[in-house]
Protein backbone atom coordinates (compact mmCIF):
# COMPACT_ATOMS: atom_id res chain seq x y z
CA UNK A 1 0.00 0.00 0.00
CA UNK A 2 1.52 3.29 -1.09
CA UNK A 3 1.58 6.14 1.41
CA UNK A 4 0.18 9.53 0.41
CA UNK A 5 -0.54 12.73 2.30
CA UNK A 6 -4.25 11.87 2.21
CA UNK A 7 -3.84 8.18 2.98
CA UNK A 8 -0.75 7.56 5.08
CA UNK A 9 -0.33 3.95 6.15
CA UNK A 10 -0.52 3.00 9.82
CA UNK A 11 2.31 1.01 11.40
CA UNK A 12 0.84 0.56 14.89
CA UNK A 13 2.94 -1.91 16.95
CA UNK A 14 1.43 -5.36 17.35
CA UNK A 15 1.84 -7.97 20.07
CA UNK A 16 0.67 -11.53 20.74
CA UNK A 17 -1.93 -12.54 23.33
CA UNK A 18 -1.50 -16.29 23.75
CA UNK A 19 -4.47 -17.91 25.48
CA UNK A 20 -2.46 -21.16 25.52
CA UNK A 21 -5.21 -23.29 23.96
CA UNK A 22 -5.22 -26.98 24.80
CA UNK A 23 -6.31 -28.78 21.64
CA UNK A 24 -8.87 -31.54 21.39
CA UNK A 25 -6.76 -34.69 21.30
CA UNK A 26 -3.70 -32.75 22.48
CA UNK A 27 -1.94 -32.18 25.79
CA UNK A 28 -0.83 -29.34 28.04
CA UNK A 29 2.80 -30.17 27.24
CA UNK A 30 2.09 -29.82 23.52
CA UNK A 31 0.35 -26.51 24.12
CA UNK A 32 3.28 -25.07 26.04
CA UNK A 33 5.80 -26.25 23.45
CA UNK A 34 3.66 -24.65 20.74
CA UNK A 35 3.55 -21.42 22.75
CA UNK A 36 7.33 -21.26 22.87
CA UNK A 37 7.54 -21.99 19.15
CA UNK A 38 5.06 -19.21 18.41
CA UNK A 39 6.96 -16.81 20.68
CA UNK A 40 10.22 -17.50 18.85
CA UNK A 41 8.55 -16.89 15.51
CA UNK A 42 6.83 -13.75 16.82
CA UNK A 43 10.21 -12.43 17.95
CA UNK A 44 11.68 -12.98 14.49
CA UNK A 45 8.66 -11.33 12.85
CA UNK A 46 8.99 -8.13 14.89
CA UNK A 47 6.18 -8.48 17.43
CA UNK A 48 6.63 -6.20 20.43
CA UNK A 49 5.24 -8.29 23.31
CA UNK A 50 4.15 -11.83 24.08
CA UNK A 51 1.52 -11.96 26.81
CA UNK A 52 -0.16 -14.86 28.61
CA UNK A 53 -3.36 -14.81 30.64
CA UNK A 54 -4.34 -16.28 34.01
CA UNK A 55 -7.31 -18.64 33.81
CA UNK A 56 -8.30 -21.47 36.15
CA UNK A 57 -10.47 -24.59 36.04
CA UNK A 58 -10.61 -24.46 32.25
CA UNK A 59 -9.75 -27.63 30.35
CA UNK A 60 -8.91 -25.61 27.25
CA UNK A 61 -6.33 -23.24 28.79
CA UNK A 62 -2.79 -24.22 29.86
CA UNK A 63 -1.54 -20.93 31.37
CA UNK A 64 -3.02 -21.09 34.89
CA UNK A 65 0.48 -20.85 36.46
CA UNK A 66 1.05 -17.68 34.47
CA UNK A 67 4.33 -16.52 36.04
CA UNK A 68 5.90 -19.92 35.39
CA UNK A 69 4.87 -19.89 31.74
CA UNK A 70 6.19 -16.34 31.34
CA UNK A 71 9.55 -17.53 32.65
CA UNK A 72 9.51 -20.47 30.23
CA UNK A 73 8.81 -18.18 27.25
CA UNK A 74 11.34 -15.55 28.34
CA UNK A 75 14.04 -18.21 28.78
CA UNK A 76 13.43 -19.49 25.26
CA UNK A 77 13.55 -16.10 23.55
CA UNK A 78 16.07 -13.27 23.54
CA UNK A 79 14.49 -9.86 22.91
CA UNK A 80 10.70 -9.86 22.77
CA UNK A 81 8.96 -8.47 25.87
CA UNK A 82 7.09 -11.17 27.80
CA UNK A 83 4.34 -10.58 30.30
CA UNK A 84 0.88 -11.15 31.66
CA UNK A 85 -2.33 -10.26 29.96
CA UNK A 86 -3.02 -10.60 32.75
CA UNK A 87 -2.44 -11.59 36.33
CA UNK A 88 -5.76 -11.43 38.21
CA UNK A 89 -4.50 -9.47 41.20
CA UNK A 90 -7.37 -10.19 43.65
CA UNK A 91 -6.41 -13.89 43.41
CA UNK A 92 -3.01 -13.20 44.97
CA UNK A 93 -1.20 -11.48 47.80
CA UNK A 94 0.44 -8.42 46.18
CA UNK A 95 3.76 -9.22 47.87
CA UNK A 96 3.94 -12.56 46.08
CA UNK A 97 3.27 -10.96 42.68
CA UNK A 98 5.95 -8.35 43.37
CA UNK A 99 8.41 -11.12 44.24
CA UNK A 100 7.48 -13.26 41.24
CA UNK A 101 7.76 -10.44 38.74
CA UNK A 102 10.78 -9.03 40.52
CA UNK A 103 12.40 -12.43 39.98
CA UNK A 104 11.40 -12.46 36.31
CA UNK A 105 12.72 -8.91 35.80
CA UNK A 106 15.98 -9.84 37.53
CA UNK A 107 16.42 -12.85 35.23
CA UNK A 108 15.28 -11.10 32.03
CA UNK A 109 15.96 -7.39 32.60
CA UNK A 110 14.02 -4.92 30.50
CA UNK A 111 11.78 -7.60 29.02
CA UNK A 112 8.99 -8.19 31.56
CA UNK A 113 5.49 -6.62 31.56
CA UNK A 114 2.94 -6.93 34.38
CA UNK A 115 -0.60 -6.62 33.11
CA UNK A 116 -3.22 -6.73 35.89
CA UNK A 117 -6.92 -7.54 35.93
CA UNK A 118 -9.48 -7.59 38.72
CA UNK A 119 -11.71 -10.48 37.60
CA UNK A 120 -11.13 -13.98 39.01
CA UNK A 121 -10.41 -15.51 35.63
CA UNK A 122 -12.52 -18.55 36.51
CA UNK A 123 -15.87 -19.77 37.84
CA UNK A 124 -17.16 -19.36 41.40
CA UNK A 125 -16.03 -22.74 42.82
CA UNK A 126 -12.48 -22.26 41.56
CA UNK A 127 -12.51 -18.64 42.68
CA UNK A 128 -13.36 -19.73 46.23
CA UNK A 129 -10.58 -22.33 46.12
CA UNK A 130 -8.02 -19.76 44.89
CA UNK A 131 -9.03 -16.94 47.22
CA UNK A 132 -9.31 -19.02 50.38
CA UNK A 133 -8.15 -16.74 53.18
CA UNK A 134 -7.69 -13.69 50.94
CA UNK A 135 -11.20 -12.29 51.52
CA UNK A 136 -11.03 -10.42 48.22
CA UNK A 137 -13.91 -9.81 45.82
CA UNK A 138 -12.20 -7.57 43.28
CA UNK A 139 -13.72 -4.39 44.69
CA UNK A 140 -10.52 -3.77 46.63
CA UNK A 141 -8.47 -3.85 43.43
CA UNK A 142 -7.30 -0.20 43.78
CA UNK A 143 -5.95 -0.91 47.28
CA UNK A 144 -4.25 -4.11 46.13
CA UNK A 145 -2.69 -2.21 43.23
CA UNK A 146 -1.42 0.51 45.55
CA UNK A 147 0.13 -2.11 47.81
CA UNK A 148 1.76 -3.88 44.86
CA UNK A 149 3.24 -0.67 43.52
CA UNK A 150 4.61 0.18 46.96
CA UNK A 151 6.72 -2.99 46.92
CA UNK A 152 8.31 -2.08 43.59
CA UNK A 153 8.79 1.55 44.65
CA UNK A 154 10.28 0.61 48.01
CA UNK A 155 7.73 2.65 49.97
CA UNK A 156 6.08 -0.27 51.78
CA UNK A 157 6.40 -0.21 55.56
CA UNK A 158 7.93 -3.16 57.39
CA UNK A 159 7.94 -5.58 54.43
CA UNK A 160 10.17 -5.55 51.35
CA UNK A 161 9.85 -7.47 48.11
CA UNK A 162 13.19 -9.15 47.46
CA UNK A 163 13.59 -9.32 44.52
CA UNK A 164 11.21 -6.58 43.43
CA UNK A 165 12.15 -3.44 45.36
CA UNK A 166 13.52 -0.75 43.06
CA UNK A 167 12.79 -2.65 39.85
CA UNK A 168 10.90 -0.84 37.12
CA UNK A 169 8.47 -3.49 35.95
CA UNK A 170 5.90 -1.76 33.68
CA UNK A 171 2.38 -2.14 35.07
CA UNK A 172 -0.61 -2.17 32.72
CA UNK A 173 -4.25 -2.21 33.77
CA UNK A 174 -6.48 -4.52 31.78
CA UNK A 175 -10.21 -4.29 31.51
CA UNK A 176 -13.44 -5.25 29.79
CA UNK A 177 -15.52 -2.41 31.25
CA UNK A 178 -15.04 1.12 32.53
CA UNK A 179 -13.67 0.37 36.01
CA UNK A 180 -10.04 -0.28 35.10
CA UNK A 181 -10.20 2.24 32.26
CA UNK A 182 -11.01 5.08 34.64
CA UNK A 183 -8.50 3.86 37.24
CA UNK A 184 -5.71 3.56 34.65
CA UNK A 185 -6.50 7.07 33.48
CA UNK A 186 -6.42 8.59 36.97
CA UNK A 187 -3.12 6.87 37.76
CA UNK A 188 -1.52 7.69 34.43
CA UNK A 189 -0.91 4.02 33.55
CA UNK A 190 -1.15 2.26 30.18
CA UNK A 191 -4.47 0.52 29.56
CA UNK A 192 -5.37 -2.58 27.54
CA UNK A 193 -8.97 -3.38 26.62
CA UNK A 194 -10.19 -6.94 26.07
CA UNK A 195 -12.31 -6.42 22.98
CA UNK A 196 -11.45 -9.96 21.87
CA UNK A 197 -14.22 -11.12 24.23
CA UNK A 198 -15.99 -7.90 25.40
CA UNK A 199 -16.57 -5.78 22.28
CA UNK A 200 -19.62 -3.94 23.65
CA UNK A 201 -17.59 -1.65 25.91
CA UNK A 202 -14.54 -1.04 23.72
CA UNK A 203 -15.26 2.50 22.56
CA UNK A 204 -16.84 3.76 25.84
CA UNK A 205 -13.89 2.38 27.85
CA UNK A 206 -11.31 4.01 25.57
CA UNK A 207 -13.18 7.33 25.82
CA UNK A 208 -13.31 7.06 29.62
CA UNK A 209 -9.61 6.22 29.82
CA UNK A 210 -8.60 9.18 27.70
CA UNK A 211 -10.97 11.62 29.40
CA UNK A 212 -9.82 10.62 32.89
CA UNK A 213 -6.11 10.49 32.04
CA UNK A 214 -3.72 12.38 34.32
CA UNK A 215 -0.03 12.57 33.31
CA UNK A 216 2.29 10.65 35.62
CA UNK A 217 5.92 9.62 35.97
CA UNK A 218 4.98 6.61 33.86
CA UNK A 219 3.16 8.33 30.98
CA UNK A 220 2.77 11.87 29.71
CA UNK A 221 -0.23 10.98 27.55
CA UNK A 222 -2.70 8.07 27.30
CA UNK A 223 -1.47 4.80 25.83
CA UNK A 224 -4.16 2.29 24.89
CA UNK A 225 -3.68 -1.24 23.65
CA UNK A 226 -6.63 -2.99 22.00
CA UNK A 227 -6.96 -6.78 22.04
CA UNK A 228 -8.49 -8.26 18.90
CA UNK A 229 -9.00 -11.69 17.42
CA UNK A 230 -7.07 -12.22 14.18
CA UNK A 231 -7.51 -15.10 11.75
CA UNK A 232 -5.33 -14.52 8.70
CA UNK A 233 -4.79 -17.00 5.89
CA UNK A 234 -3.88 -17.04 2.22
CA UNK A 235 -7.57 -16.89 1.26
CA UNK A 236 -10.65 -15.35 2.86
CA UNK A 237 -12.34 -18.75 2.75
CA UNK A 238 -9.57 -20.45 4.71
CA UNK A 239 -9.51 -17.66 7.29
CA UNK A 240 -13.27 -18.01 7.76
CA UNK A 241 -12.84 -21.75 8.26
CA UNK A 242 -10.05 -21.28 10.81
CA UNK A 243 -12.22 -18.89 12.82
CA UNK A 244 -14.88 -21.55 13.38
CA UNK A 245 -12.77 -23.09 16.18
CA UNK A 246 -13.29 -19.91 18.17
CA UNK A 247 -16.96 -19.72 17.19
CA UNK A 248 -17.42 -23.21 18.63
CA UNK A 249 -15.64 -22.05 21.78
CA UNK A 250 -17.91 -19.00 22.13
CA UNK A 251 -20.94 -21.21 21.52
CA UNK A 252 -19.90 -23.54 24.35
CA UNK A 253 -19.49 -20.60 26.72
CA UNK A 254 -22.97 -19.35 25.86
CA UNK A 255 -24.30 -22.79 26.73
CA UNK A 256 -22.36 -22.88 30.00
CA UNK A 257 -19.66 -25.30 28.90
CA UNK A 258 -16.01 -25.31 27.94
CA UNK A 259 -13.37 -27.80 26.93
CA UNK A 260 -10.38 -28.09 24.61
CA UNK A 261 -10.17 -26.14 21.36
CA UNK A 262 -12.01 -27.97 18.59
CA UNK A 263 -10.82 -28.40 14.98
CA UNK A 264 -12.38 -26.00 12.47
CA UNK A 265 -15.45 -26.96 10.46
CA UNK A 266 -16.53 -26.01 6.96
CA UNK A 267 -19.87 -24.68 8.17
CA UNK A 268 -21.39 -23.70 11.51
CA UNK A 269 -24.96 -24.10 10.27
CA UNK A 270 -25.54 -27.48 11.92
CA UNK A 271 -23.99 -26.37 15.23
CA UNK A 272 -26.38 -23.55 16.07
CA UNK A 273 -30.03 -24.45 15.61
CA UNK A 274 -31.41 -20.91 15.82
CA UNK A 275 -30.52 -17.33 14.96
CA UNK A 276 -30.19 -16.18 18.59
CA UNK A 277 -26.98 -18.07 19.32
CA UNK A 278 -25.55 -17.17 15.95
CA UNK A 279 -26.25 -13.49 16.55
CA UNK A 280 -24.57 -13.60 19.98
CA UNK A 281 -21.43 -15.29 18.61
CA UNK A 282 -21.20 -12.94 15.64
CA UNK A 283 -21.62 -9.96 17.97
CA UNK A 284 -18.70 -11.26 20.05
CA UNK A 285 -16.60 -11.30 16.88
CA UNK A 286 -17.52 -7.89 15.51
CA UNK A 287 -14.04 -6.47 16.04
CA UNK A 288 -12.35 -9.63 14.79
CA UNK A 289 -10.03 -9.48 11.80
CA UNK A 290 -10.64 -12.41 9.46
CA UNK A 291 -9.34 -12.82 5.93
CA UNK A 292 -6.40 -12.79 3.55
CA UNK A 293 -3.69 -10.12 3.71
CA UNK A 294 -5.67 -7.46 1.87
CA UNK A 295 -8.83 -8.14 3.86
CA UNK A 296 -6.81 -7.98 7.08
CA UNK A 297 -5.24 -4.71 5.91
CA UNK A 298 -8.62 -3.07 5.25
CA UNK A 299 -10.13 -4.39 8.46
CA UNK A 300 -7.20 -3.25 10.62
CA UNK A 301 -7.35 0.22 9.13
CA UNK A 302 -11.07 0.45 9.88
CA UNK A 303 -10.61 -0.55 13.55
CA UNK A 304 -7.55 1.70 13.87
CA UNK A 305 -9.52 4.72 12.71
CA UNK A 306 -12.41 3.75 14.97
CA UNK A 307 -10.34 3.30 18.13
CA UNK A 308 -7.11 5.29 17.70
CA UNK A 309 -5.26 2.35 19.27
CA UNK A 310 -1.63 2.95 20.24
CA UNK A 311 -0.90 -0.78 20.10
CA UNK A 312 -2.64 -3.96 19.02
CA UNK A 313 -2.45 -7.29 20.80
CA UNK A 314 -3.73 -10.16 18.69
CA UNK A 315 -5.27 -13.40 19.89
CA UNK A 316 -5.73 -16.29 17.48
CA UNK A 317 -7.54 -19.40 18.70
CA UNK A 318 -6.47 -21.51 15.74
CA UNK A 319 -6.43 -25.30 16.07
CA UNK A 320 -3.65 -26.20 13.64
CA UNK A 321 -0.28 -24.90 14.87
CA UNK A 322 1.14 -24.30 11.40
CA UNK A 323 -1.98 -22.36 10.40
CA UNK A 324 -1.66 -20.35 13.61
CA UNK A 325 1.95 -19.49 12.76
CA UNK A 326 0.92 -18.50 9.25
CA UNK A 327 -1.80 -16.22 10.61
CA UNK A 328 0.64 -14.32 12.81
CA UNK A 329 3.19 -14.18 9.98
CA UNK A 330 0.66 -12.58 7.63
CA UNK A 331 -0.43 -10.10 10.32
CA UNK A 332 3.16 -9.05 10.90
CA UNK A 333 3.61 -8.46 7.18
CA UNK A 334 0.52 -6.25 7.05
CA UNK A 335 1.72 -4.16 10.00
CA UNK A 336 5.24 -3.77 8.61
CA UNK A 337 4.00 -2.89 5.12
CA UNK A 338 1.41 -0.48 6.51
CA UNK A 339 -2.36 -0.56 6.40
ROZABA-975653 format. One record per residue (C-alpha): residue number from 1; residue in three letters; x, y, z. Coordinates in pm, 1 decimal, m for minus. Example, Ala and Ser with C-alpha at 12.3 -4.5 7.8 and 13.67 -1.06 7.14 Angstrom:
BEGIN
n,res,x,y,z
1,ala,1230.0,m450.0,780.0
2,ser,1367.0,m106.0,714.0
This chain:
BEGIN
n,res,x,y,z
1,unk,0.0,0.0,0.0
2,unk,152.5,329.2,m108.6
3,unk,158.0,614.4,140.8
4,unk,17.6,952.7,41.0
5,unk,m54.1,1272.7,230.4
6,unk,m424.9,1187.4,221.0
7,unk,m384.1,818.3,297.9
8,unk,m75.1,756.5,508.5
9,unk,m33.4,394.6,615.5
10,unk,m52.1,300.4,981.9
11,unk,230.7,100.7,1140.1
12,unk,84.5,56.3,1488.8
13,unk,293.9,m190.6,1694.6
14,unk,142.6,m535.8,1735.0
15,unk,184.4,m797.2,2007.0
16,unk,67.4,m1153.2,2074.3
17,unk,m193.2,m1254.4,2332.7
18,unk,m149.9,m1628.9,2375.4
19,unk,m447.1,m1790.6,2547.5
20,unk,m245.9,m2116.5,2551.6
21,unk,m520.8,m2329.1,2395.9
22,unk,m522.4,m2698.2,2480.3
23,unk,m630.9,m2877.8,2163.8
24,unk,m886.8,m3153.9,2138.5
25,unk,m676.0,m3469.5,2130.5
26,unk,m369.8,m3275.5,2248.1
27,unk,m193.8,m3218.4,2579.4
28,unk,m82.9,m2934.2,2804.1
29,unk,279.7,m3016.5,2724.5
30,unk,209.0,m2982.3,2352.3
31,unk,34.6,m2650.5,2412.0
32,unk,328.0,m2506.5,2604.2
33,unk,580.2,m2624.9,2345.3
34,unk,365.8,m2464.7,2073.9
35,unk,354.9,m2141.5,2275.2
36,unk,732.9,m2126.0,2286.7
37,unk,754.3,m2198.8,1914.6
38,unk,506.2,m1921.2,1841.1
39,unk,696.0,m1680.7,2067.8
40,unk,1021.8,m1749.7,1885.3
41,unk,855.2,m1689.2,1550.5
42,unk,683.1,m1374.9,1682.0
43,unk,1021.1,m1243.1,1795.2
44,unk,1168.2,m1298.2,1449.2
45,unk,865.6,m1132.8,1285.3
46,unk,899.4,m813.4,1488.9
47,unk,618.2,m848.5,1742.6
48,unk,662.5,m620.5,2042.6
49,unk,523.8,m828.5,2331.1
50,unk,414.7,m1182.6,2407.8
51,unk,151.8,m1196.0,2680.9
52,unk,m15.9,m1486.2,2860.7
53,unk,m335.7,m1480.9,3064.4
54,unk,m433.7,m1628.4,3400.5
55,unk,m731.3,m1864.5,3380.7
56,unk,m829.7,m2146.8,3615.2
57,unk,m1046.6,m2458.7,3604.2
58,unk,m1061.1,m2446.2,3224.6
59,unk,m974.9,m2763.2,3035.2
60,unk,m891.4,m2560.6,2725.4
61,unk,m633.2,m2324.1,2879.0
62,unk,m279.1,m2421.7,2986.5
63,unk,m154.0,m2092.6,3137.2
64,unk,m301.8,m2108.7,3489.3
65,unk,47.6,m2085.2,3645.7
66,unk,105.3,m1768.0,3447.5
67,unk,432.7,m1652.5,3603.9
68,unk,590.2,m1991.9,3539.2
69,unk,487.3,m1989.4,3173.7
70,unk,619.1,m1634.3,3133.8
71,unk,954.8,m1753.2,3265.2
72,unk,951.2,m2046.6,3022.6
73,unk,881.1,m1818.3,2725.4
74,unk,1134.2,m1555.0,2833.7
75,unk,1403.8,m1820.7,2877.8
76,unk,1343.5,m1949.3,2525.8
77,unk,1355.2,m1609.5,2354.9
78,unk,1606.5,m1326.7,2354.5
79,unk,1449.3,m985.9,2291.2
80,unk,1070.1,m985.6,2277.0
81,unk,896.3,m847.0,2587.2
82,unk,709.1,m1117.3,2779.5
83,unk,434.0,m1058.1,3030.3
84,unk,87.7,m1114.7,3166.4
85,unk,m232.6,m1026.5,2996.3
86,unk,m302.3,m1059.7,3275.4
87,unk,m244.2,m1159.0,3632.6
88,unk,m575.5,m1142.8,3821.2
89,unk,m450.1,m946.8,4120.2
90,unk,m737.3,m1018.9,4365.0
91,unk,m640.6,m1389.4,4340.6
92,unk,m301.2,m1319.9,4497.5
93,unk,m119.7,m1148.1,4780.3
94,unk,43.8,m841.8,4618.0
95,unk,375.6,m922.1,4786.6
96,unk,393.7,m1256.2,4608.1
97,unk,326.6,m1096.3,4268.3
98,unk,594.6,m835.4,4337.4
99,unk,840.7,m1112.3,4424.3
100,unk,747.6,m1325.8,4124.2
101,unk,775.9,m1043.7,3874.0
102,unk,1078.1,m903.1,4052.2
103,unk,1240.1,m1242.6,3997.8
104,unk,1139.9,m1245.7,3631.0
105,unk,1272.5,m891.5,3580.0
106,unk,1598.1,m984.5,3753.0
107,unk,1642.5,m1285.2,3523.5
108,unk,1528.5,m1110.4,3203.2
109,unk,1596.2,m739.0,3260.5
110,unk,1402.4,m491.8,3050.1
111,unk,1177.5,m759.5,2901.6
112,unk,898.7,m819.0,3155.6
113,unk,548.7,m662.0,3156.2
114,unk,294.4,m692.6,3438.0
115,unk,m60.5,m662.3,3311.4
116,unk,m321.8,m673.3,3589.2
117,unk,m691.6,m754.4,3592.7
118,unk,m947.5,m758.9,3871.9
119,unk,m1171.0,m1048.1,3760.5
120,unk,m1113.0,m1397.8,3901.3
121,unk,m1040.8,m1551.2,3563.2
122,unk,m1252.0,m1855.0,3651.0
123,unk,m1586.5,m1977.2,3784.2
124,unk,m1716.3,m1936.5,4140.1
125,unk,m1603.0,m2274.4,4282.3
126,unk,m1247.7,m2225.7,4155.9
127,unk,m1250.7,m1863.7,4267.6
128,unk,m1336.0,m1973.0,4623.1
129,unk,m1057.8,m2232.5,4611.7
130,unk,m802.3,m1976.2,4489.3
131,unk,m903.5,m1693.7,4721.6
132,unk,m930.9,m1902.4,5038.5
133,unk,m814.9,m1673.8,5317.6
134,unk,m769.3,m1369.1,5093.7
135,unk,m1120.3,m1228.8,5152.1
136,unk,m1102.7,m1042.2,4821.8
137,unk,m1390.6,m981.1,4582.5
138,unk,m1220.5,m757.4,4328.3
139,unk,m1372.0,m438.7,4468.7
140,unk,m1052.3,m376.6,4663.0
141,unk,m846.9,m385.2,4343.0
142,unk,m729.8,m20.4,4377.7
143,unk,m595.4,m91.0,4727.8
144,unk,m424.8,m410.9,4613.2
145,unk,m269.4,m221.4,4322.6
146,unk,m141.6,51.0,4554.7
147,unk,13.3,m211.5,4780.5
148,unk,175.9,m388.2,4486.3
149,unk,323.6,m66.5,4351.6
150,unk,461.3,18.1,4696.4
151,unk,672.4,m299.3,4691.6
152,unk,831.1,m207.6,4359.1
153,unk,878.5,155.2,4465.1
154,unk,1027.9,60.8,4801.3
155,unk,773.4,265.1,4997.0
156,unk,608.5,m27.1,5178.2
157,unk,639.8,m20.9,5556.0
158,unk,792.8,m316.2,5738.9
159,unk,794.4,m558.2,5443.0
160,unk,1017.1,m555.1,5135.4
161,unk,984.9,m746.7,4810.6
162,unk,1318.9,m915.4,4746.2
163,unk,1358.7,m932.0,4452.5
164,unk,1121.0,m657.6,4343.0
165,unk,1215.1,m344.3,4536.2
166,unk,1352.3,m75.3,4305.8
167,unk,1279.3,m264.9,3984.8
168,unk,1089.7,m83.7,3712.5
169,unk,846.6,m348.7,3594.8
170,unk,590.3,m176.3,3368.3
171,unk,237.9,m214.0,3506.8
172,unk,m60.7,m217.3,3272.2
173,unk,m425.3,m220.6,3377.4
174,unk,m648.3,m451.7,3177.8
175,unk,m1021.2,m428.6,3150.9
176,unk,m1344.0,m525.1,2978.9
177,unk,m1552.0,m240.6,3125.4
178,unk,m1504.3,112.2,3253.4
179,unk,m1366.8,37.2,3601.0
180,unk,m1004.4,m27.7,3509.8
181,unk,m1019.7,224.2,3225.6
182,unk,m1100.6,507.6,3464.3
183,unk,m849.7,385.6,3723.8
184,unk,m570.7,355.7,3465.0
185,unk,m649.7,707.1,3348.0
186,unk,m642.4,858.8,3696.9
187,unk,m312.0,686.8,3776.2
188,unk,m151.9,768.8,3442.5
189,unk,m90.9,402.4,3355.1
190,unk,m115.1,226.2,3018.1
191,unk,m447.0,52.1,2955.9
192,unk,m536.8,m258.2,2753.9
193,unk,m896.7,m337.7,2661.8
194,unk,m1019.1,m694.0,2607.4
195,unk,m1231.2,m642.0,2297.8
196,unk,m1144.8,m995.8,2186.6
197,unk,m1422.5,m1112.5,2423.4
198,unk,m1599.5,m790.4,2539.9
199,unk,m1656.9,m578.4,2227.7
200,unk,m1962.0,m394.2,2365.1
201,unk,m1758.6,m164.8,2591.2
202,unk,m1453.9,m104.0,2372.1
203,unk,m1526.4,250.3,2256.4
204,unk,m1684.0,375.9,2583.9
205,unk,m1389.0,237.9,2784.6
206,unk,m1131.3,401.1,2557.1
207,unk,m1317.8,733.4,2582.5
208,unk,m1331.4,705.7,2961.8
209,unk,m960.5,622.1,2982.5
210,unk,m860.1,918.4,2769.7
211,unk,m1096.5,1161.6,2939.6
212,unk,m981.6,1062.4,3289.1
213,unk,m610.6,1049.3,3203.7
214,unk,m372.2,1237.5,3432.3
215,unk,m3.4,1257.1,3331.3
216,unk,229.2,1064.9,3562.0
217,unk,591.6,962.1,3596.8
218,unk,497.7,661.2,3386.4
219,unk,316.5,832.8,3097.5
220,unk,277.0,1187.3,2970.9
221,unk,m23.0,1097.6,2755.4
222,unk,m270.0,807.4,2730.1
223,unk,m147.4,480.0,2583.0
224,unk,m416.3,229.0,2488.9
225,unk,m367.6,m123.6,2364.8
226,unk,m663.1,m298.8,2200.4
227,unk,m695.8,m678.2,2203.8
228,unk,m849.3,m825.6,1889.9
229,unk,m900.0,m1169.4,1741.8
230,unk,m707.1,m1221.8,1418.3
231,unk,m751.1,m1510.0,1175.0
232,unk,m533.3,m1452.2,869.9
233,unk,m478.6,m1700.5,588.6
234,unk,m388.0,m1704.3,221.7
235,unk,m757.1,m1688.8,126.4
236,unk,m1065.4,m1535.0,286.3
237,unk,m1234.4,m1875.1,274.6
238,unk,m957.0,m2045.0,470.6
239,unk,m950.6,m1766.1,728.8
240,unk,m1327.0,m1801.2,776.0
241,unk,m1283.9,m2175.5,825.8
242,unk,m1005.0,m2128.2,1081.5
243,unk,m1221.8,m1888.7,1281.6
244,unk,m1487.7,m2155.5,1338.4
245,unk,m1277.3,m2308.8,1618.4
246,unk,m1329.2,m1990.9,1817.4
247,unk,m1695.7,m1972.0,1719.3
248,unk,m1742.4,m2320.8,1863.0
249,unk,m1563.5,m2205.2,2178.1
250,unk,m1791.4,m1900.0,2212.6
251,unk,m2093.9,m2121.4,2152.4
252,unk,m1990.1,m2354.3,2434.8
253,unk,m1949.0,m2060.0,2671.9
254,unk,m2297.4,m1934.7,2585.6
255,unk,m2430.0,m2278.9,2672.8
256,unk,m2236.5,m2288.3,2999.9
257,unk,m1966.3,m2529.7,2889.5
258,unk,m1600.7,m2531.3,2793.8
259,unk,m1336.6,m2780.5,2692.6
260,unk,m1037.9,m2809.0,2460.6
261,unk,m1016.8,m2614.1,2136.4
262,unk,m1201.3,m2796.5,1859.1
263,unk,m1082.1,m2840.2,1498.2
264,unk,m1238.2,m2600.0,1247.3
265,unk,m1545.1,m2696.3,1046.4
266,unk,m1652.8,m2601.3,696.4
267,unk,m1987.3,m2468.1,817.0
268,unk,m2138.5,m2370.0,1150.9
269,unk,m2496.3,m2409.5,1026.6
270,unk,m2554.2,m2747.7,1192.2
271,unk,m2399.0,m2636.5,1522.7
272,unk,m2638.3,m2354.8,1606.6
273,unk,m3003.3,m2445.3,1560.6
274,unk,m3141.0,m2091.1,1581.6
275,unk,m3051.6,m1733.1,1496.4
276,unk,m3018.8,m1618.2,1859.1
277,unk,m2698.1,m1807.2,1932.0
278,unk,m2554.8,m1717.4,1594.9
279,unk,m2625.3,m1348.9,1655.2
280,unk,m2456.7,m1360.4,1997.5
281,unk,m2143.1,m1528.6,1860.9
282,unk,m2119.8,m1294.3,1563.9
283,unk,m2162.0,m996.0,1797.1
284,unk,m1870.3,m1125.9,2005.0
285,unk,m1660.3,m1129.8,1688.4
286,unk,m1752.3,m789.3,1551.1
287,unk,m1403.5,m647.3,1603.5
288,unk,m1235.2,m963.2,1478.9
289,unk,m1002.6,m947.6,1179.9
290,unk,m1063.7,m1241.4,946.2
291,unk,m933.7,m1281.7,592.6
292,unk,m639.6,m1278.9,355.3
293,unk,m369.5,m1011.8,370.6
294,unk,m567.4,m746.1,186.9
295,unk,m883.2,m814.0,385.6
296,unk,m681.1,m798.0,708.3
297,unk,m523.7,m470.6,590.9
298,unk,m861.6,m307.0,524.9
299,unk,m1012.8,m439.0,845.9
300,unk,m720.4,m325.3,1061.7
301,unk,m734.8,22.1,912.7
302,unk,m1107.1,44.8,988.4
303,unk,m1060.9,m55.4,1354.6
304,unk,m754.9,169.9,1386.5
305,unk,m951.6,471.9,1271.1
306,unk,m1241.3,375.0,1496.6
307,unk,m1033.8,329.9,1813.5
308,unk,m710.7,528.7,1769.5
309,unk,m526.1,235.0,1927.2
310,unk,m162.6,295.3,2023.7
311,unk,m90.4,m78.3,2009.7
312,unk,m264.4,m396.2,1901.8
313,unk,m245.5,m728.5,2079.6
314,unk,m373.1,m1016.3,1869.4
315,unk,m527.4,m1340.4,1988.8
316,unk,m573.2,m1628.7,1747.6
317,unk,m753.7,m1940.1,1870.0
318,unk,m647.2,m2151.0,1573.9
319,unk,m643.4,m2529.9,1606.5
320,unk,m364.6,m2619.6,1364.2
321,unk,m28.4,m2490.1,1487.5
322,unk,113.7,m2430.2,1140.4
323,unk,m198.5,m2236.3,1040.0
324,unk,m165.7,m2034.5,1360.7
325,unk,194.9,m1948.6,1276.4
326,unk,92.0,m1849.8,924.6
327,unk,m180.2,m1622.2,1060.6
328,unk,64.4,m1431.7,1280.7
329,unk,318.6,m1417.9,998.2
330,unk,65.7,m1257.7,762.9
331,unk,m43.4,m1010.2,1031.6
332,unk,316.5,m905.2,1089.5
333,unk,361.2,m846.1,717.7
334,unk,51.7,m624.7,704.9
335,unk,172.1,m416.0,999.5
336,unk,523.7,m377.0,860.8
337,unk,399.9,m289.1,512.0
338,unk,140.8,m48.0,650.8
339,unk,m235.9,m56.1,640.4
